[in-house]
Amino acid sequence: MNVDLRGVDYFTPRELVLGAAWDVAGFTLSAELGWQNWAALDQVASNVEVDVSLGIDVPIVTRPLPPPGFSDVLVPRGGVERRVDLGHERELALRAGYSFVRSPVPEQTGTTSMADADRHLVSLGAGFTFRDVGVPIGIELALQAQLLERRETYKTSPLEPGGDFTTGGAVYFVSIGARTEL
């Protein structure tokens, strides 16, 4: 038996980011513009070929997928942080951020049905640092909501697989962490 598997199971695009930060009246403001190279992805599904000797001829049916045609995207990001001195070598940092991520996926009117949508990322966070225990220790909490815009997809032919579909909704994340400097 011979098995041949080719494809990309996970892809992270190259990204180039230009950013800056400013301290203004006790706040740190940050802004970035990122470029993500999604157009470099030339295949999104694995190509699997299995050769099994059964002693009979078995017809092989293939349906090659078209290139995904993803486009590069620009991703603007912004954030603000306010640090509050709590005394006794303790500090509280409050953070908020926003980003808009355009979908690299083109309209899915043909064979493929890749669901994706433009999304707004909103984040809130807090960090508590205390240095009065010998080594600095920080506790971090972050909350993020990814709000996907509604995207309706209509196939050009009712015979195309998957049929019409709608993408949208929200995804929520919570992160808790600790750090120290040795």
Secondary structure by P-SEA (a helix, b strand, c coil): cbbbbbcccccccbbbbbbcccccccbbbbbbbbbbccccccccbbbbbbbbbccbbbbbbbbbbcccbbbbbbbbbbbbbbbbbccccbbbbbbcbbbbbcccccccccccbbbbbbbbbbbbbbbbbbccccbbbbbbbbbbbbcccbbbbbbcccccccccbbbbbbbbbbbbbccccc
